[in-house]
Amino acid sequence: MTGTPARSTNRRWTDHDTALWHACDVDQKLRTGRRSDLPLVAVPFALSLGDQREQIVASGRFEMATWEAVGDGSYMHKSGFFLGAGGPALALGAAFLGANAIGNAARKNKARRDQEPRWVWGTKGDLHVGTHGFYLLTPAALLTWGWHAIDSAQIAAPATLWIQGRSTTGPTSLMIRSIWAELAFLLWSRARNPRHPQLIDRSWLPAGWAAWARTHGEIPGVGAH
């Protein structure tokens, strides 16, 4: 069979399904020595992660999260003051001070929560996956991640890649959402960790996807499981 599988009304075939199909296709071509048959995607920047054989095989949008704390634990404590005289003024003053204390407690709790590291989503742009690594093109910069700079990678959820590696500023941990997350994982693991458990048991594919997708047509190099 040639080309992507035909659509079915059983479940809507999505762009992510197409990306998974192409990931299987790219993997099969590399494993069977058909590198010359790989897709060749044009990009608006110079490739810098490999030799003359480097090429981009897929491009699409991405969103990225970094593992970080959004605060340092500090907050603005508001003491406040209230001027007045007589019983009504004292009552209003007590209410004002009570509300101020509640506000301070809320600000303190928020500052404490913000001090805890978490996944912070924000950076968006275009992901370009290639034979030697991937490029993240944002309005602010072109970020390059060669396979050699990534020490750990795994599919954390469908279309979500978690990597840990060495950036120009030191060790870092990133989460990347993209329909091409699985392709990036596949190419990294083939290059750096061919015994990766998700690669061996094919759990880099969503559970049950291969069996379902085969109802649409042949999946390159993947049997139903």
C-alpha positions in Angstrom: 0.0 0.0 0.0 1.2 3.5 -0.8 0.4 6.7 1.1 -1.4 7.2 4.4 -4.3 5.0 5.3 -7.8 5.9 4.2 -10.1 7.6 6.7 -12.8 5.7 8.6 -16.0 6.9 10.2 -15.3 4.5 13.2 -13.2 7.2 14.9 -12.1 10.5 13.4 -8.7 10.2 11.9 -6.7 13.2 13.2 -3.4 15.0 12.3 -1.8 13.1 15.2 -2.8 9.8 13.7 -1.2 10.9 10.4 2.0 11.9 12.3 2.1 8.5 14.0 1.7 6.7 10.7 4.6 8.8 9.2 6.7 8.1 12.3 6.3 4.3 11.7 7.1 4.9 8.0 10.3 6.9 8.7 11.4 4.3 11.2 10.9 1.4 8.8 12.8 3.2 6.0 15.8 3.9 8.3 15.8 0.3 9.6 15.7 -1.2 6.0 18.4 1.1 4.6 16.1 3.3 2.5 17.3 6.6 3.8 17.0 8.1 0.4 13.3 7.6 0.5 12.8 9.7 3.6 10.6 12.8 3.4 12.6 16.0 2.6 11.1 19.0 4.3 12.4 22.5 3.5 13.1 24.9 6.4 13.9 28.7 6.5 17.2 28.2 8.5 20.6 26.6 8.1 20.9 23.0 9.4 23.7 22.8 12.0 23.4 19.4 13.8 24.9 17.1 11.3 26.9 16.7 8.1 25.7 17.0 4.5 23.3 14.1 5.0 21.3 15.9 7.7 17.7 16.5 6.7 14.4 17.5 8.2 11.7 14.9 7.9 8.7 16.6 9.6 7.5 20.0 10.8 4.6 21.2 12.9 3.6 23.4 15.8 4.7 22.8 19.4 4.2 24.1 22.9 6.9 23.7 25.5 7.0 23.6 29.3 10.0 24.0 31.6 10.3 22.5 35.1 10.7 25.5 37.4 9.3 27.5 40.3 7.4 30.6 39.3 8.2 32.4 42.6 10.8 32.6 45.3 8.5 32.4 48.3 8.3 36.2 48.9 5.1 38.2 48.9 4.0 41.7 49.8 2.6 41.9 53.4 0.1 44.6 53.7 -0.3 45.9 57.3 -2.8 48.7 56.4 -4.2 51.2 58.8 -7.7 52.7 59.5 -8.5 56.1 60.9 -11.8 56.8 62.6 -13.6 57.5 65.8 -16.5 56.1 67.8 -18.2 52.7 67.8 -19.0 52.5 64.0 -15.4 53.3 63.1 -14.1 50.6 65.5 -16.4 48.1 63.9 -15.3 49.1 60.4 -11.7 49.0 61.4 -12.0 45.5 62.8 -13.6 44.4 59.5 -10.8 46.1 57.5 -8.1 44.5 59.6 -9.7 41.1 59.3 -10.0 41.3 55.6 -6.4 42.5 55.4 -5.3 39.5 57.5 -7.2 37.1 55.2 -5.5 38.8 52.2 -2.1 38.4 53.7 -2.7 34.7 54.4 -3.8 34.1 50.8 -0.8 35.9 49.4 1.5 33.9 51.7 -0.1 30.6 50.7 0.2 31.5 47.0 3.9 32.5 47.5 4.5 29.1 49.1 2.8 27.3 46.2 4.7 29.3 43.6 8.0 28.3 45.3 7.3 24.6 44.4 8.7 23.6 41.0 6.1 22.6 38.4 5.6 22.3 34.6 5.2 25.9 33.3 3.8 26.0 29.8 4.4 29.0 27.6 6.8 28.8 24.7 5.2 28.1 21.4 6.5 27.9 17.8 7.4 25.4 15.1 9.1 22.1 15.7 11.3 20.7 12.9 12.4 17.1 13.4 15.4 15.8 11.6 17.8 12.9 11.2 20.3 14.4 13.7 18.0 16.2 16.2 15.2 18.8 16.2 14.9 22.5 16.0 12.5 24.8 17.9 11.8 27.9 16.0 10.1 30.6 18.1 9.6 34.4 17.5 12.5 35.0 19.9 15.1 32.4 18.9 16.0 29.2 17.1 16.7 26.5 19.6 18.7 23.4 18.5 18.6 20.0 20.2 20.9 17.4 18.7 20.4 13.8 19.8 23.9 14.0 21.4 22.6 16.7 23.9 19.6 14.7 25.0 20.4 12.2 27.8 16.9 10.9 28.6 13.7 10.9 26.6 10.3 9.3 26.9 6.7 9.7 25.7 4.9 11.1 28.8 1.5 11.1 27.1 0.2 11.0 23.5 1.9 13.8 21.5 4.0 14.7 24.5 7.7 14.3 24.7 9.7 14.7 28.0 13.4 15.2 27.6 16.3 15.8 29.9 19.6 17.0 28.6 22.4 19.5 28.5 21.6 23.0 27.2 24.0 25.9 26.8 23.0 27.0 30.3 23.3 23.7 32.0 21.1 20.6 32.7 17.5 21.1 31.8 14.2 19.3 31.7 11.6 20.1 29.0 8.1 18.8 28.1 7.2 19.3 24.4 3.6 18.9 23.0 3.4 18.3 19.3 1.9 15.7 16.9 5.6 14.9 16.0 6.6 14.1 19.6 6.6 10.4 18.9 8.7 10.8 15.8 11.3 12.8 17.7 11.4 10.1 20.4 11.7 7.4 17.9 14.7 9.0 16.1 16.4 9.9 19.4 16.0 6.4 20.8 17.3 4.7 17.6 20.4 6.9 17.8 21.1 7.0 21.5 19.2 4.2 23.3 18.0 1.4 21.1 17.1 -0.7 24.2 14.7 2.0 25.5 11.8 0.1 27.0 9.2 2.2 25.2 10.9 1.4 21.9 11.2 -2.3 22.6 7.5 -2.8 23.6 6.2 -0.1 21.2 4.5 1.7 24.1 5.7 4.9 22.4 2.5 4.4 20.4 -0.8 5.1 22.2 -2.4 2.0 23.7 -4.4 0.1 21.1 -3.5 2.5 18.3 -1.7 0.1 16.0 -4.7 -2.4 16.1 -7.2 0.4 15.5 -5.1 2.1 12.8 -4.7 -1.1 10.9 -8.4 -1.1 10.3 -7.7 1.9 8.0 -4.8 0.3 6.2 -1.3 -1.0 6.6 1.0 0.5 9.2 4.6 0.4 8.0 6.7 -2.0 10.1 4.1 -2.3 12.9 1.9 -5.3 13.5 -1.3 -5.2 15.5 -0.8 -5.4 19.3 
